[in-house]
Amino acid sequence: MCNQTFCTFAAPNCGILFDYYLVYFSITIYTIAGLSFNDFLDFITANIMLPLGGLLIVLFLGWRLGKTEFFAEVTNEGALKAPLKSAVFFIIRYLAPLAILVIFISGLVN
């Protein structure tokens, strides 16, 4: 008979770790575009999905939301003071998309 604590917590975790070990090392033998499966997922996530998500957020804030709605959100409908809101809006609308595009392209080139 086994200890109640071991049977409840440790035994299932050992099985999960063993399964992870088998899956991780069996997947690494396959390559996609010269990268292992995990490296390929890392490349897609870090170099494509994150910059693309940031670009979409900035484009939505700068162009779709609009200046009046942006100012209302930043100042909490006028309850807070935001002296640099025009500068922040300019950065979000024009500079941030360019910077994110540079990061996106440099991630794809390297």
CNS distance restraints for C-alpha pairs under 8 A (distance, minus, plus):
assign (resid   2 and name CA) (resid   6 and name CA) 7.09 0.50 0.50
assign (resid   2 and name CA) (resid   7 and name CA) 6.53 0.50 0.50
assign (resid   3 and name CA) (resid   7 and name CA) 6.27 0.50 0.50
assign (resid   4 and name CA) (resid   8 and name CA) 6.13 0.50 0.50
assign (resid   5 and name CA) (resid   9 and name CA) 6.08 0.50 0.50
assign (resid   5 and name CA) (resid  10 and name CA) 7.50 0.50 0.50
assign (resid   6 and name CA) (resid  10 and name CA) 4.94 0.50 0.50
assign (resid   6 and name CA) (resid  11 and name CA) 6.23 0.50 0.50
assign (resid   7 and name CA) (resid  11 and name CA) 5.43 0.50 0.50
assign (resid   7 and name CA) (resid  12 and name CA) 7.62 0.50 0.50
assign (resid   8 and name CA) (resid  12 and name CA) 7.26 0.50 0.50
assign (resid   9 and name CA) (resid  13 and name CA) 6.55 0.50 0.50
assign (resid  10 and name CA) (resid  14 and name CA) 6.17 0.50 0.50
assign (resid  11 and name CA) (resid  15 and name CA) 6.49 0.50 0.50
assign (resid  12 and name CA) (resid  16 and name CA) 6.31 0.50 0.50
assign (resid  13 and name CA) (resid  17 and name CA) 6.17 0.50 0.50
assign (resid  14 and name CA) (resid  18 and name CA) 6.13 0.50 0.50
assign (resid  15 and name CA) (resid  19 and name CA) 6.12 0.50 0.50
assign (resid  16 and name CA) (resid  20 and name CA) 6.13 0.50 0.50
assign (resid  17 and name CA) (resid  21 and name CA) 6.13 0.50 0.50
assign (resid  18 and name CA) (resid  22 and name CA) 6.33 0.50 0.50
assign (resid  19 and name CA) (resid  23 and name CA) 6.14 0.50 0.50
assign (resid  20 and name CA) (resid  24 and name CA) 5.82 0.50 0.50
assign (resid  21 and name CA) (resid  25 and name CA) 6.18 0.50 0.50
assign (resid  22 and name CA) (resid  26 and name CA) 5.95 0.50 0.50
assign (resid  23 and name CA) (resid  27 and name CA) 6.00 0.50 0.50
assign (resid  24 and name CA) (resid  28 and name CA) 6.36 0.50 0.50
assign (resid  25 and name CA) (resid  29 and name CA) 7.09 0.50 0.50
assign (resid  26 and name CA) (resid  30 and name CA) 7.91 0.50 0.50
assign (resid  27 and name CA) (resid  36 and name CA) 7.59 0.50 0.50
assign (resid  27 and name CA) (resid  37 and name CA) 6.23 0.50 0.50
assign (resid  27 and name CA) (resid  38 and name CA) 7.82 0.50 0.50
assign (resid  28 and name CA) (resid  36 and name CA) 5.24 0.50 0.50
assign (resid  28 and name CA) (resid  37 and name CA) 5.91 0.50 0.50
assign (resid  28 and name CA) (resid  38 and name CA) 7.03 0.50 0.50
assign (resid  29 and name CA) (resid  36 and name CA) 6.90 0.50 0.50
assign (resid  30 and name CA) (resid  36 and name CA) 5.96 0.50 0.50
assign (resid  30 and name CA) (resid  37 and name CA) 6.42 0.50 0.50
assign (resid  31 and name CA) (resid  35 and name CA) 5.09 0.50 0.50
assign (resid  31 and name CA) (resid  36 and name CA) 4.42 0.50 0.50
assign (resid  31 and name CA) (resid  37 and name CA) 5.90 0.50 0.50
assign (resid  32 and name CA) (resid  36 and name CA) 6.22 0.50 0.50
assign (resid  32 and name CA) (resid  37 and name CA) 6.41 0.50 0.50
assign (resid  32 and name CA) (resid  40 and name CA) 6.64 0.50 0.50
assign (resid  33 and name CA) (resid  40 and name CA) 7.84 0.50 0.50
assign (resid  35 and name CA) (resid  39 and name CA) 5.66 0.50 0.50
assign (resid  35 and name CA) (resid  40 and name CA) 5.50 0.50 0.50
assign (resid  36 and name CA) (resid  40 and name CA) 5.98 0.50 0.50
assign (resid  37 and name CA) (resid  41 and name CA) 6.30 0.50 0.50
assign (resid  38 and name CA) (resid  42 and name CA) 6.14 0.50 0.50
assign (resid  39 and name CA) (resid  43 and name CA) 6.07 0.50 0.50
assign (resid  40 and name CA) (resid  44 and name CA) 6.19 0.50 0.50
assign (resid  41 and name CA) (resid  45 and name CA) 6.06 0.50 0.50
assign (resid  42 and name CA) (resid  46 and name CA) 5.91 0.50 0.50
assign (resid  43 and name CA) (resid  47 and name CA) 5.52 0.50 0.50
assign (resid  43 and name CA) (resid  48 and name CA) 7.35 0.50 0.50
assign (resid  44 and name CA) (resid  48 and name CA) 5.19 0.50 0.50
assign (resid  44 and name CA) (resid  49 and name CA) 6.28 0.50 0.50
assign (resid  45 and name CA) (resid  49 and name CA) 4.91 0.50 0.50
assign (resid  45 and name CA) (resid  50 and name CA) 6.18 0.50 0.50
assign (resid  46 and name CA) (resid  50 and name CA) 5.71 0.50 0.50
assign (resid  46 and name CA) (resid  51 and name CA) 7.64 0.50 0.50
assign (resid  47 and name CA) (resid  51 and name CA) 6.62 0.50 0.50
assign (resid  47 and name CA) (resid 104 and name CA) 6.44 0.50 0.50
assign (resid  47 and name CA) (resid 107 and name CA) 5.16 0.50 0.50
assign (resid  47 and name CA) (resid 108 and name CA) 6.51 0.50 0.50
assign (resid  48 and name CA) (resid  52 and name CA) 5.91 0.50 0.50
assign (resid  48 and name CA) (resid 104 and name CA) 6.79 0.50 0.50
assign (resid  48 and name CA) (resid 107 and name CA) 7.78 0.50 0.50
assign (resid  48 and name CA) (resid 108 and name CA) 7.73 0.50 0.50
assign (resid  49 and name CA) (resid  53 and name CA) 5.93 0.50 0.50
assign (resid  50 and name CA) (resid  54 and name CA) 6.23 0.50 0.50
assign (resid  51 and name CA) (resid  55 and name CA) 6.02 0.50 0.50
assign (resid  51 and name CA) (resid 100 and name CA) 6.24 0.50 0.50
assign (resid  51 and name CA) (resid 101 and name CA) 7.70 0.50 0.50
assign (resid  51 and name CA) (resid 103 and name CA) 7.21 0.50 0.50
assign (resid  51 and name CA) (resid 104 and name CA) 5.69 0.50 0.50
assign (resid  52 and name CA) (resid  56 and name CA) 6.16 0.50 0.50
assign (resid  52 and name CA) (resid 104 and name CA) 7.44 0.50 0.50
assign (resid  53 and name CA) (resid  57 and name CA) 6.23 0.50 0.50
assign (resid  54 and name CA) (resid  58 and name CA) 6.18 0.50 0.50
assign (resid  54 and name CA) (resid 100 and name CA) 7.30 0.50 0.50
assign (resid  55 and name CA) (resid  59 and name CA) 6.05 0.50 0.50
assign (resid  55 and name CA) (resid  96 and name CA) 7.99 0.50 0.50
assign (resid  55 and name CA) (resid  97 and name CA) 5.90 0.50 0.50
assign (resid  55 and name CA) (resid 100 and name CA) 6.20 0.50 0.50
assign (resid  55 and name CA) (resid 101 and name CA) 7.51 0.50 0.50
assign (resid  56 and name CA) (resid  60 and name CA) 6.07 0.50 0.50
assign (resid  57 and name CA) (resid  61 and name CA) 6.18 0.50 0.50
assign (resid  58 and name CA) (resid  62 and name CA) 5.94 0.50 0.50
assign (resid  58 and name CA) (resid  92 and name CA) 5.99 0.50 0.50
assign (resid  58 and name CA) (resid  93 and name CA) 7.03 0.50 0.50
assign (resid  58 and name CA) (resid  96 and name CA) 6.98 0.50 0.50
assign (resid  58 and name CA) (resid  97 and name CA) 6.54 0.50 0.50
assign (resid  59 and name CA) (resid  63 and name CA) 5.65 0.50 0.50
assign (resid  59 and name CA) (resid  64 and name CA) 7.11 0.50 0.50
assign (resid  59 and name CA) (resid  92 and name CA) 7.89 0.50 0.50
assign (resid  59 and name CA) (resid  93 and name CA) 6.94 0.50 0.50
assign (resid  59 and name CA) (resid  97 and name CA) 7.02 0.50 0.50
assign (resid  60 and name CA) (resid  64 and name CA) 4.85 0.50 0.50
assign (resid  60 and name CA) (resid  65 and name CA) 6.07 0.50 0.50
assign (resid  61 and name CA) (resid  65 and name CA) 5.14 0.50 0.50
assign (resid  61 and name CA) (resid  66 and name CA) 7.07 0.50 0.50
assign (resid  61 and name CA) (resid  70 and name CA) 7.17 0.50 0.50
assign (resid  61 and name CA) (resid  92 and name CA) 7.22 0.50 0.50
assign (resid  61 and name CA) (resid  93 and name CA) 7.51 0.50 0.50
assign (resid  62 and name CA) (resid  66 and name CA) 6.31 0.50 0.50
assign (resid  62 and name CA) (resid  67 and name CA) 7.55 0.50 0.50
assign (resid  62 and name CA) (resid  89 and name CA) 6.81 0.50 0.50
assign (resid  62 and name CA) (resid  92 and name CA) 5.71 0.50 0.50
assign (resid  62 and name CA) (resid  93 and name CA) 4.29 0.50 0.50
assign (resid  62 and name CA) (resid  94 and name CA) 7.97 0.50 0.50
assign (resid  63 and name CA) (resid  93 and name CA) 6.75 0.50 0.50
assign (resid  65 and name CA) (resid  69 and name CA) 6.09 0.50 0.50
assign (resid  65 and name CA) (resid  70 and name CA) 6.38 0.50 0.50
assign (resid  66 and name CA) (resid  70 and name CA) 6.01 0.50 0.50
assign (resid  67 and name CA) (resid  71 and name CA) 6.08 0.50 0.50
assign (resid  67 and name CA) (resid  89 and name CA) 7.43 0.50 0.50
assign (resid  68 and name CA) (resid  72 and name CA) 6.15 0.50 0.50
assign (resid  69 and name CA) (resid  73 and name CA) 6.20 0.50 0.50
assign (resid  70 and name CA) (resid  74 and name CA) 6.15 0.50 0.50
assign (resid  70 and name CA) (resid  89 and name CA) 7.75 0.50 0.50
assign (resid  71 and name CA) (resid  75 and name CA) 6.00 0.50 0.50
assign (resid  71 and name CA) (resid  77 and name CA) 7.85 0.50 0.50
assign (resid  71 and name CA) (resid  85 and name CA) 6.77 0.50 0.50
assign (resid  72 and name CA) (resid  76 and name CA) 5.70 0.50 0.50
assign (resid  72 and name CA) (resid  77 and name CA) 4.58 0.50 0.50
assign (resid  72 and name CA) (resid  78 and name CA) 6.59 0.50 0.50
assign (resid  73 and name CA) (resid  77 and name CA) 6.35 0.50 0.50
assign (resid  74 and name CA) (resid  80 and name CA) 7.90 0.50 0.50
assign (resid  74 and name CA) (resid  82 and name CA) 7.17 0.50 0.50
assign (resid  74 and name CA) (resid  85 and name CA) 7.35 0.50 0.50
assign (resid  75 and name CA) (resid  79 and name CA) 6.00 0.50 0.50
assign (resid  75 and name CA) (resid  80 and name CA) 4.66 0.50 0.50
assign (resid  75 and name CA) (resid  81 and name CA) 6.01 0.50 0.50
assign (resid  75 and name CA) (resid  82 and name CA) 6.05 0.50 0.50
assign (resid  76 and name CA) (resid  80 and name CA) 5.99 0.50 0.50
assign (resid  84 and name CA) (resid  88 and name CA) 6.16 0.50 0.50
assign (resid  85 and name CA) (resid  89 and name CA) 6.02 0.50 0.50
assign (resid  86 and name CA) (resid  90 and name CA) 6.16 0.50 0.50
assign (resid  87 and name CA) (resid  91 and name CA) 6.22 0.50 0.50
assign (resid  88 and name CA) (resid  92 and name CA) 6.11 0.50 0.50
assign (resid  89 and name CA) (resid  93 and name CA) 5.93 0.50 0.50
assign (resid  90 and name CA) (resid  94 and name CA) 5.91 0.50 0.50
assign (resid  90 and name CA) (resid  95 and name CA) 7.26 0.50 0.50
assign (resid  91 and name CA) (resid  95 and name CA) 4.78 0.50 0.50
assign (resid  91 and name CA) (resid  96 and name CA) 5.78 0.50 0.50
assign (resid  92 and name CA) (resid  96 and name CA) 5.18 0.50 0.50
assign (resid  92 and name CA) (resid  97 and name CA) 7.21 0.50 0.50
assign (resid  93 and name CA) (resid  97 and name CA) 7.08 0.50 0.50
assign (resid  94 and name CA) (resid  98 and name CA) 6.84 0.50 0.50
assign (resid  95 and name CA) (resid  99 and name CA) 6.21 0.50 0.50
assign (resid  96 and name CA) (resid 100 and name CA) 6.02 0.50 0.50
assign (resid  97 and name CA) (resid 101 and name CA) 6.04 0.50 0.50
assign (resid  98 and name CA) (resid 102 and name CA) 6.25 0.50 0.50
assign (resid  99 and name CA) (resid 103 and name CA) 6.32 0.50 0.50
assign (resid 100 and name CA) (resid 104 and name CA) 5.99 0.50 0.50
assign (resid 101 and name CA) (resid 105 and name CA) 6.04 0.50 0.50
assign (resid 102 and name CA) (resid 106 and name CA) 6.03 0.50 0.50
assign (resid 103 and name CA) (resid 107 and name CA) 6.05 0.50 0.50
assign (resid 104 and name CA) (resid 108 and name CA) 6.44 0.50 0.50
assign (resid 105 and name CA) (resid 109 and name CA) 6.16 0.50 0.50
assign (resid 106 and name CA) (resid 110 and name CA) 6.08 0.50 0.50
